[in-house]
Amino acid sequence: HGRDYKQAMYEYTLIAGSIPLLPRYALGSMHTRWYHYNDRSFRHMVVEHESRAIPLDVAVIDMDWHYLSDIGTPWGAYSWSTLLFPDANLTQTWLHR
């Protein structure tokens, strides 16, 4: 293709299909943090954004949702920490309201 970028992209889409646009929320404000927090403090952060009229399109529950036997141990399992998120389903339902 040399320098014919448009032709290269055209032929790529013939093989791989068209590339969808990013969803609108992905272009907005995102919040994430990586330290020990719990469901209460995470919900508090969301409420603080709302009360100050700060847009929040994506709120990431980063790595600390993983199972921990106590706060000092490293994460690694892919199940919810009941120390930090006692009812993960309730937290997720709350976030989707």
Backbone atoms as SQL, in Angstrom:
CREATE TABLE atoms (id INTEGER PRIMARY KEY, chain TEXT, resi INTEGER, resn TEXT, atom TEXT, x REAL, y REAL, z REAL);
INSERT INTO atoms VALUES
  (1, 'A', 1, 'HIS', 'N', 0.813, -1.198, 0.000),
  (2, 'A', 1, 'HIS', 'CA', 0.000, 0.000, 0.000),
  (3, 'A', 1, 'HIS', 'C', 0.853, 1.258, 0.000),
  (4, 'A', 2, 'GLY', 'N', 2.103, 1.125, 0.362),
  (5, 'A', 2, 'GLY', 'CA', 2.958, 2.305, 0.371),
  (6, 'A', 2, 'GLY', 'C', 2.401, 3.375, 1.283),
  (7, 'A', 3, 'ARG', 'N', 2.143, 4.530, 0.740),
  (8, 'A', 3, 'ARG', 'CA', 1.625, 5.655, 1.522),
  (9, 'A', 3, 'ARG', 'C', 0.121, 5.867, 1.316),
  (10, 'A', 4, 'ASP', 'N', -0.527, 4.922, 0.699),
  (11, 'A', 4, 'ASP', 'CA', -1.963, 5.049, 0.436),
  (12, 'A', 4, 'ASP', 'C', -2.747, 4.538, 1.651),
  (13, 'A', 5, 'TYR', 'N', -2.809, 5.371, 2.665),
  (14, 'A', 5, 'TYR', 'CA', -3.452, 5.026, 3.929),
  (15, 'A', 5, 'TYR', 'C', -4.932, 4.687, 3.727),
  (16, 'A', 6, 'LYS', 'N', -5.622, 5.482, 2.932),
  (17, 'A', 6, 'LYS', 'CA', -7.051, 5.245, 2.720),
  (18, 'A', 6, 'LYS', 'C', -7.300, 3.884, 2.068),
  (19, 'A', 7, 'GLN', 'N', -6.488, 3.518, 1.119),
  (20, 'A', 7, 'GLN', 'CA', -6.643, 2.214, 0.476),
  (21, 'A', 7, 'GLN', 'C', -6.338, 1.080, 1.457),
  (22, 'A', 8, 'ALA', 'N', -5.322, 1.276, 2.291),
  (23, 'A', 8, 'ALA', 'CA', -4.988, 0.265, 3.296),
  (24, 'A', 8, 'ALA', 'C', -6.145, 0.083, 4.274),
  (25, 'A', 9, 'MET', 'N', -6.733, 1.176, 4.748),
  (26, 'A', 9, 'MET', 'CA', -7.868, 1.082, 5.672),
  (27, 'A', 9, 'MET', 'C', -9.074, 0.444, 4.993),
  (28, 'A', 10, 'TYR', 'N', -9.306, 0.795, 3.747),
  (29, 'A', 10, 'TYR', 'CA', -10.424, 0.209, 3.006),
  (30, 'A', 10, 'TYR', 'C', -10.254, -1.310, 2.924),
  (31, 'A', 11, 'GLU', 'N', -9.081, -1.756, 2.541),
  (32, 'A', 11, 'GLU', 'CA', -8.848, -3.196, 2.404),
  (33, 'A', 11, 'GLU', 'C', -8.870, -3.898, 3.761),
  (34, 'A', 12, 'TYR', 'N', -8.408, -3.226, 4.797),
  (35, 'A', 12, 'TYR', 'CA', -8.484, -3.801, 6.152),
  (36, 'A', 12, 'TYR', 'C', -9.928, -4.058, 6.544),
  (37, 'A', 13, 'THR', 'N', -10.806, -3.085, 6.253),
  (38, 'A', 13, 'THR', 'CA', -12.217, -3.265, 6.630),
  (39, 'A', 13, 'THR', 'C', -12.890, -4.359, 5.798),
  (40, 'A', 14, 'LEU', 'N', -12.376, -4.637, 4.611),
  (41, 'A', 14, 'LEU', 'CA', -12.908, -5.765, 3.834),
  (42, 'A', 14, 'LEU', 'C', -12.647, -7.083, 4.550),
  (43, 'A', 15, 'ILE', 'N', -11.500, -7.167, 5.237),
  (44, 'A', 15, 'ILE', 'CA', -11.117, -8.387, 5.947),
  (45, 'A', 15, 'ILE', 'C', -11.730, -8.428, 7.350),
  (46, 'A', 16, 'ALA', 'N', -11.591, -7.336, 8.088),
  (47, 'A', 16, 'ALA', 'CA', -11.947, -7.325, 9.513),
  (48, 'A', 16, 'ALA', 'C', -13.330, -6.746, 9.804),
  (49, 'A', 17, 'GLY', 'N', -13.922, -6.092, 8.851),
  (50, 'A', 17, 'GLY', 'CA', -15.201, -5.434, 9.097),
  (51, 'A', 17, 'GLY', 'C', -14.990, -3.978, 9.467),
  (52, 'A', 18, 'SER', 'N', -16.093, -3.252, 9.486),
  (53, 'A', 18, 'SER', 'CA', -15.981, -1.824, 9.794),
  (54, 'A', 18, 'SER', 'C', -15.678, -1.618, 11.278),
  (55, 'A', 19, 'ILE', 'N', -15.066, -0.503, 11.569),
  (56, 'A', 19, 'ILE', 'CA', -14.658, -0.175, 12.932),
  (57, 'A', 19, 'ILE', 'C', -15.713, 0.770, 13.515),
  (58, 'A', 20, 'PRO', 'N', -16.408, 0.319, 14.579),
  (59, 'A', 20, 'PRO', 'CA', -17.451, 1.191, 15.143),
  (60, 'A', 20, 'PRO', 'C', -16.844, 2.389, 15.868),
  (61, 'A', 21, 'LEU', 'N', -17.623, 3.452, 15.945),
  (62, 'A', 21, 'LEU', 'CA', -17.205, 4.611, 16.724),
  (63, 'A', 21, 'LEU', 'C', -17.238, 4.266, 18.207),
  (64, 'A', 22, 'LEU', 'N', -16.421, 4.954, 18.977),
  (65, 'A', 22, 'LEU', 'CA', -16.465, 4.784, 20.429),
  (66, 'A', 22, 'LEU', 'C', -17.823, 5.225, 20.946),
  (67, 'A', 23, 'PRO', 'N', -18.322, 4.570, 22.000),
  (68, 'A', 23, 'PRO', 'CA', -19.568, 5.061, 22.586),
  (69, 'A', 23, 'PRO', 'C', -19.340, 6.457, 23.175),
  (70, 'A', 24, 'ARG', 'N', -20.373, 7.265, 23.162),
  (71, 'A', 24, 'ARG', 'CA', -20.253, 8.652, 23.600),
  (72, 'A', 24, 'ARG', 'C', -19.675, 8.774, 25.008),
  (73, 'A', 25, 'TYR', 'N', -20.079, 7.880, 25.930),
  (74, 'A', 25, 'TYR', 'CA', -19.593, 7.982, 27.309),
  (75, 'A', 25, 'TYR', 'C', -18.083, 7.791, 27.401),
  (76, 'A', 26, 'ALA', 'N', -17.487, 7.089, 26.456),
  (77, 'A', 26, 'ALA', 'CA', -16.042, 6.854, 26.492),
  (78, 'A', 26, 'ALA', 'C', -15.245, 8.126, 26.213),
  (79, 'A', 27, 'LEU', 'N', -15.899, 9.129, 25.683),
  (80, 'A', 27, 'LEU', 'CA', -15.233, 10.394, 25.387),
  (81, 'A', 27, 'LEU', 'C', -15.402, 11.414, 26.509),
  (82, 'A', 28, 'GLY', 'N', -16.110, 11.032, 27.560),
  (83, 'A', 28, 'GLY', 'CA', -16.407, 11.961, 28.643),
  (84, 'A', 28, 'GLY', 'C', -15.447, 11.842, 29.805),
  (85, 'A', 29, 'SER', 'N', -15.919, 12.288, 30.965),
  (86, 'A', 29, 'SER', 'CA', -15.125, 12.286, 32.188),
  (87, 'A', 29, 'SER', 'C', -15.050, 10.883, 32.790),
  (88, 'A', 30, 'MET', 'N', -13.857, 10.493, 33.195),
  (89, 'A', 30, 'MET', 'CA', -13.647, 9.167, 33.776),
  (90, 'A', 30, 'MET', 'C', -12.950, 9.316, 35.128),
  (91, 'A', 31, 'HIS', 'N', -13.368, 8.501, 36.095),
  (92, 'A', 31, 'HIS', 'CA', -12.720, 8.516, 37.407),
  (93, 'A', 31, 'HIS', 'C', -12.240, 7.114, 37.735),
  (94, 'A', 32, 'THR', 'N', -10.993, 7.007, 38.137),
  (95, 'A', 32, 'THR', 'CA', -10.457, 5.742, 38.616),
  (96, 'A', 32, 'THR', 'C', -9.394, 6.043, 39.666),
  (97, 'A', 33, 'ARG', 'N', -9.240, 5.148, 40.612),
  (98, 'A', 33, 'ARG', 'CA', -8.177, 5.282, 41.612),
  (99, 'A', 33, 'ARG', 'C', -7.746, 3.885, 42.022),
  (100, 'A', 34, 'TRP', 'N', -6.505, 3.778, 42.437),
  (101, 'A', 34, 'TRP', 'CA', -5.953, 2.462, 42.722),
  (102, 'A', 34, 'TRP', 'C', -5.371, 2.460, 44.125),
  (103, 'A', 35, 'TYR', 'N', -6.228, 2.295, 45.091),
  (104, 'A', 35, 'TYR', 'CA', -5.824, 2.095, 46.472),
  (105, 'A', 35, 'TYR', 'C', -7.023, 1.500, 47.192),
  (106, 'A', 36, 'HIS', 'N', -6.842, 1.098, 48.421),
  (107, 'A', 36, 'HIS', 'CA', -7.930, 0.446, 49.144),
  (108, 'A', 36, 'HIS', 'C', -9.063, 1.431, 49.433),
  (109, 'A', 37, 'TYR', 'N', -10.187, 1.185, 48.829),
  (110, 'A', 37, 'TYR', 'CA', -11.409, 1.918, 49.105),
  (111, 'A', 37, 'TYR', 'C', -12.516, 0.881, 49.212),
  (112, 'A', 38, 'ASN', 'N', -13.641, 1.291, 49.713),
  (113, 'A', 38, 'ASN', 'CA', -14.738, 0.342, 49.860),
  (114, 'A', 38, 'ASN', 'C', -15.974, 0.855, 49.128),
  (115, 'A', 39, 'ASP', 'N', -17.042, 0.070, 49.194),
  (116, 'A', 39, 'ASP', 'CA', -18.240, 0.462, 48.461),
  (117, 'A', 39, 'ASP', 'C', -18.789, 1.802, 48.946),
  (118, 'A', 40, 'ARG', 'N', -18.730, 2.054, 50.248),
  (119, 'A', 40, 'ARG', 'CA', -19.241, 3.311, 50.792),
  (120, 'A', 40, 'ARG', 'C', -18.448, 4.510, 50.272),
  (121, 'A', 41, 'SER', 'N', -17.121, 4.414, 50.299),
  (122, 'A', 41, 'SER', 'CA', -16.313, 5.545, 49.823),
  (123, 'A', 41, 'SER', 'C', -16.438, 5.714, 48.307),
  (124, 'A', 42, 'PHE', 'N', -16.621, 4.611, 47.584),
  (125, 'A', 42, 'PHE', 'CA', -16.795, 4.704, 46.138),
  (126, 'A', 42, 'PHE', 'C', -18.115, 5.404, 45.804),
  (127, 'A', 43, 'ARG', 'N', -19.184, 5.013, 46.516),
  (128, 'A', 43, 'ARG', 'CA', -20.479, 5.671, 46.302),
  (129, 'A', 43, 'ARG', 'C', -20.408, 7.139, 46.712),
  (130, 'A', 44, 'HIS', 'N', -19.667, 7.430, 47.771),
  (131, 'A', 44, 'HIS', 'CA', -19.500, 8.819, 48.215),
  (132, 'A', 44, 'HIS', 'C', -18.847, 9.648, 47.107),
  (133, 'A', 45, 'MET', 'N', -17.852, 9.085, 46.443),
  (134, 'A', 45, 'MET', 'CA', -17.191, 9.792, 45.346),
  (135, 'A', 45, 'MET', 'C', -18.198, 10.123, 44.251),
  (136, 'A', 46, 'VAL', 'N', -19.072, 9.191, 43.903),
  (137, 'A', 46, 'VAL', 'CA', -20.073, 9.434, 42.866),
  (138, 'A', 46, 'VAL', 'C', -21.032, 10.542, 43.305),
  (139, 'A', 47, 'VAL', 'N', -21.502, 10.475, 44.551),
  (140, 'A', 47, 'VAL', 'CA', -22.414, 11.495, 45.079),
  (141, 'A', 47, 'VAL', 'C', -21.736, 12.870, 45.086),
  (142, 'A', 48, 'GLU', 'N', -20.455, 12.920, 45.438),
  (143, 'A', 48, 'GLU', 'CA', -19.718, 14.193, 45.428),
  (144, 'A', 48, 'GLU', 'C', -19.674, 14.794, 44.021),
  (145, 'A', 49, 'HIS', 'N', -19.439, 13.961, 43.029),
  (146, 'A', 49, 'HIS', 'CA', -19.458, 14.459, 41.650),
  (147, 'A', 49, 'HIS', 'C', -20.835, 15.048, 41.336),
  (148, 'A', 50, 'GLU', 'N', -21.885, 14.306, 41.681),
  (149, 'A', 50, 'GLU', 'CA', -23.244, 14.772, 41.394),
  (150, 'A', 50, 'GLU', 'C', -23.556, 16.069, 42.129),
  (151, 'A', 51, 'SER', 'N', -23.203, 16.151, 43.406),
  (152, 'A', 51, 'SER', 'CA', -23.547, 17.338, 44.198),
  (153, 'A', 51, 'SER', 'C', -22.818, 18.592, 43.720),
  (154, 'A', 52, 'ARG', 'N', -21.691, 18.416, 43.093),
  (155, 'A', 52, 'ARG', 'CA', -20.920, 19.556, 42.579),
  (156, 'A', 52, 'ARG', 'C', -21.142, 19.780, 41.088),
  (157, 'A', 53, 'ALA', 'N', -22.069, 19.008, 40.512),
  (158, 'A', 53, 'ALA', 'CA', -22.383, 19.091, 39.081),
  (159, 'A', 53, 'ALA', 'C', -21.149, 18.839, 38.211),
  (160, 'A', 54, 'ILE', 'N', -20.292, 17.928, 38.661),
  (161, 'A', 54, 'ILE', 'CA', -19.119, 17.526, 37.886),
  (162, 'A', 54, 'ILE', 'C', -19.526, 16.313, 37.053),
  (163, 'A', 55, 'PRO', 'N', -19.404, 16.381, 35.733),
  (164, 'A', 55, 'PRO', 'CA', -19.779, 15.243, 34.901),
  (165, 'A', 55, 'PRO', 'C', -18.958, 14.000, 35.252),
  (166, 'A', 56, 'LEU', 'N', -19.613, 12.869, 35.238),
  (167, 'A', 56, 'LEU', 'CA', -18.934, 11.600, 35.487),
  (168, 'A', 56, 'LEU', 'C', -19.565, 10.560, 34.578),
  (169, 'A', 57, 'ASP', 'N', -18.905, 10.275, 33.473),
  (170, 'A', 57, 'ASP', 'CA', -19.446, 9.350, 32.492),
  (171, 'A', 57, 'ASP', 'C', -19.028, 7.912, 32.755),
  (172, 'A', 58, 'VAL', 'N', -17.833, 7.726, 33.317),
  (173, 'A', 58, 'VAL', 'CA', -17.332, 6.386, 33.620),
  (174, 'A', 58, 'VAL', 'C', -16.703, 6.410, 35.003),
  (175, 'A', 59, 'ALA', 'N', -17.120, 5.501, 35.867),
  (176, 'A', 59, 'ALA', 'CA', -16.514, 5.350, 37.196),
  (177, 'A', 59, 'ALA', 'C', -15.953, 3.939, 37.274),
  (178, 'A', 60, 'VAL', 'N', -14.654, 3.823, 37.341),
  (179, 'A', 60, 'VAL', 'CA', -13.985, 2.524, 37.321),
  (180, 'A', 60, 'VAL', 'C', -13.734, 2.050, 38.748),
  (181, 'A', 61, 'ILE', 'N', -14.211, 0.863, 39.055),
  (182, 'A', 61, 'ILE', 'CA', -13.835, 0.217, 40.316),
  (183, 'A', 61, 'ILE', 'C', -12.554, -0.534, 39.996),
  (184, 'A', 62, 'ASP', 'N', -11.430, 0.085, 40.324),
  (185, 'A', 62, 'ASP', 'CA', -10.134, -0.451, 39.921),
  (186, 'A', 62, 'ASP', 'C', -9.783, -1.698, 40.732),
  (187, 'A', 63, 'MET', 'N', -8.565, -2.081, 40.775),
  (188, 'A', 63, 'MET', 'CA', -8.107, -3.397, 41.209),
  (189, 'A', 63, 'MET', 'C', -8.507, -3.829, 42.614),
  (190, 'A', 64, 'ASP', 'N', -8.916, -2.941, 43.460),
  (191, 'A', 64, 'ASP', 'CA', -9.165, -3.331, 44.850),
  (192, 'A', 64, 'ASP', 'C', -10.502, -4.006, 45.099),
  (193, 'A', 65, 'TRP', 'N', -11.244, -4.336, 44.072),
  (194, 'A', 65, 'TRP', 'CA', -12.463, -5.107, 44.279),
  (195, 'A', 65, 'TRP', 'C', -12.148, -6.589, 44.476),
  (196, 'A', 66, 'HIS', 'N', -10.931, -6.989, 44.146),
  (197, 'A', 66, 'HIS', 'CA', -10.527, -8.394, 44.250),
  (198, 'A', 66, 'HIS', 'C', -10.596, -8.901, 45.685),
  (199, 'A', 67, 'TYR', 'N', -10.722, -10.191, 45.819),
  (200, 'A', 67, 'TYR', 'CA', -10.773, -10.830, 47.133),
  (201, 'A', 67, 'TYR', 'C', -9.486, -10.573, 47.899),
  (202, 'A', 68, 'LEU', 'N', -9.623, -10.226, 49.164),
  (203, 'A', 68, 'LEU', 'CA', -8.496, -10.044, 50.070),
  (204, 'A', 68, 'LEU', 'C', -8.802, -10.796, 51.356),
  (205, 'A', 69, 'SER', 'N', -7.823, -11.492, 51.903),
  (206, 'A', 69, 'SER', 'CA', -8.061, -12.127, 53.196),
  (207, 'A', 69, 'SER', 'C', -7.981, -11.090, 54.310),
  (208, 'A', 70, 'ASP', 'N', -7.189, -10.058, 54.094),
  (209, 'A', 70, 'ASP', 'CA', -7.177, -8.874, 54.954),
  (210, 'A', 70, 'ASP', 'C', -6.618, -7.727, 54.127),
  (211, 'A', 71, 'ILE', 'N', -6.732, -6.533, 54.608),
  (212, 'A', 71, 'ILE', 'CA', -6.377, -5.350, 53.823),
  (213, 'A', 71, 'ILE', 'C', -4.909, -5.353, 53.394),
  (214, 'A', 72, 'GLY', 'N', -4.020, -5.969, 54.146),
  (215, 'A', 72, 'GLY', 'CA', -2.594, -5.926, 53.831),
  (216, 'A', 72, 'GLY', 'C', -2.127, -6.912, 52.773),
  (217, 'A', 73, 'THR', 'N', -2.987, -7.814, 52.325),
  (218, 'A', 73, 'THR', 'CA', -2.538, -8.811, 51.355),
  (219, 'A', 73, 'THR', 'C', -2.744, -8.319, 49.933),
  (220, 'A', 74, 'PRO', 'N', -1.931, -8.804, 48.999),
  (221, 'A', 74, 'PRO', 'CA', -2.094, -8.367, 47.605),
  (222, 'A', 74, 'PRO', 'C', -3.331, -8.985, 46.967),
  (223, 'A', 75, 'TRP', 'N', -3.871, -8.298, 45.970),
  (224, 'A', 75, 'TRP', 'CA', -5.016, -8.821, 45.244),
  (225, 'A', 75, 'TRP', 'C', -4.540, -9.881, 44.267),
  (226, 'A', 76, 'GLY', 'N', -5.462, -10.546, 43.661),
  (227, 'A', 76, 'GLY', 'CA', -5.084, -11.540, 42.676),
  (228, 'A', 76, 'GLY', 'C', -6.228, -12.451, 42.288),
  (229, 'A', 77, 'ALA', 'N', -7.129, -12.761, 43.187),
  (230, 'A', 77, 'ALA', 'CA', -8.265, -13.599, 42.840),
  (231, 'A', 77, 'ALA', 'C', -9.323, -12.748, 42.152),
  (232, 'A', 78, 'TYR', 'N', -10.135, -13.380, 41.337),
  (233, 'A', 78, 'TYR', 'CA', -11.169, -12.634, 40.620),
  (234, 'A', 78, 'TYR', 'C', -12.544, -12.861, 41.225),
  (235, 'A', 79, 'SER', 'N', -12.615, -12.629, 42.509),
  (236, 'A', 79, 'SER', 'CA', -13.895, -12.627, 43.215),
  (237, 'A', 79, 'SER', 'C', -13.905, -11.394, 44.108),
  (238, 'A', 80, 'TRP', 'N', -15.101, -10.896, 44.387),
  (239, 'A', 80, 'TRP', 'CA', -15.246, -9.652, 45.125),
  (240, 'A', 80, 'TRP', 'C', -14.744, -9.773, 46.557),
  (241, 'A', 81, 'SER', 'N', -14.040, -8.762, 47.027),
  (242, 'A', 81, 'SER', 'CA', -13.607, -8.677, 48.414),
  (243, 'A', 81, 'SER', 'C', -14.809, -8.313, 49.265),
  (244, 'A', 82, 'THR', 'N', -15.201, -9.195, 50.150),
  (245, 'A', 82, 'THR', 'CA', -16.326, -8.887, 51.033),
  (246, 'A', 82, 'THR', 'C', -15.912, -7.946, 52.161),
  (247, 'A', 83, 'LEU', 'N', -14.610, -7.766, 52.343),
  (248, 'A', 83, 'LEU', 'CA', -14.150, -6.758, 53.314),
  (249, 'A', 83, 'LEU', 'C', -14.403, -5.351, 52.799),
  (250, 'A', 84, 'LEU', 'N', -14.204, -5.159, 51.516),
  (251, 'A', 84, 'LEU', 'CA', -14.337, -3.836, 50.927),
  (252, 'A', 84, 'LEU', 'C', -15.687, -3.619, 50.239),
  (253, 'A', 85, 'PHE', 'N', -16.248, -4.678, 49.685),
  (254, 'A', 85, 'PHE', 'CA', -17.546, -4.615, 49.000),
  (255, 'A', 85, 'PHE', 'C', -18.420, -5.748, 49.532),
  (256, 'A', 86, 'PRO', 'N', -19.060, -5.546, 50.693),
  (257, 'A', 86, 'PRO', 'CA', -19.849, -6.608, 51.316),
  (258, 'A', 86, 'PRO', 'C', -20.976, -7.131, 50.422),
  (259, 'A', 87, 'ASP', 'N', -21.566, -6.270, 49.597),
  (260, 'A', 87, 'ASP', 'CA', -22.621, -6.686, 48.688),
  (261, 'A', 87, 'ASP', 'C', -22.360, -6.039, 47.330),
  (262, 'A', 88, 'ALA', 'N', -21.507, -6.690, 46.541),
  (263, 'A', 88, 'ALA', 'CA', -21.100, -6.120, 45.253),
  (264, 'A', 88, 'ALA', 'C', -22.291, -5.919, 44.321),
  (265, 'A', 89, 'ASN', 'N', -23.263, -6.818, 44.349),
  (266, 'A', 89, 'ASN', 'CA', -24.436, -6.664, 43.490),
  (267, 'A', 89, 'ASN', 'C', -25.214, -5.404, 43.846),
  (268, 'A', 90, 'LEU', 'N', -25.334, -5.113, 45.126),
  (269, 'A', 90, 'LEU', 'CA', -26.035, -3.909, 45.565),
  (270, 'A', 90, 'LEU', 'C', -25.288, -2.656, 45.066),
  (271, 'A', 91, 'THR', 'N', -23.979, -2.659, 45.181),
  (272, 'A', 91, 'THR', 'CA', -23.179, -1.521, 44.711),
  (273, 'A', 91, 'THR', 'C', -23.349, -1.332, 43.209),
  (274, 'A', 92, 'GLN', 'N', -23.300, -2.403, 42.456),
  (275, 'A', 92, 'GLN', 'CA', -23.455, -2.296, 41.006),
  (276, 'A', 92, 'GLN', 'C', -24.853, -1.814, 40.617),
  (277, 'A', 93, 'THR', 'N', -25.868, -2.321, 41.318),
  (278, 'A', 93, 'THR', 'CA', -27.235, -1.872, 41.069),
  (279, 'A', 93, 'THR', 'C', -27.369, -0.380, 41.358),
  (280, 'A', 94, 'TRP', 'N', -26.778, 0.056, 42.466),
  (281, 'A', 94, 'TRP', 'CA', -26.806, 1.476, 42.843),
  (282, 'A', 94, 'TRP', 'C', -26.160, 2.327, 41.755),
  (283, 'A', 95, 'LEU', 'N', -25.025, 1.880, 41.224),
  (284, 'A', 95, 'LEU', 'CA', -24.317, 2.647, 40.204),
  (285, 'A', 95, 'LEU', 'C', -25.119, 2.769, 38.908),
  (286, 'A', 96, 'HIS', 'N', -25.921, 1.773, 38.606),
  (287, 'A', 96, 'HIS', 'CA', -26.682, 1.773, 37.359),
  (288, 'A', 96, 'HIS', 'C', -27.996, 2.529, 37.450),
  (289, 'A', 97, 'ARG', 'N', -28.320, 3.045, 38.609),
  (290, 'A', 97, 'ARG', 'CA', -29.595, 3.756, 38.770),
  (291, 'A', 97, 'ARG', 'C', -29.683, 4.991, 37.921);
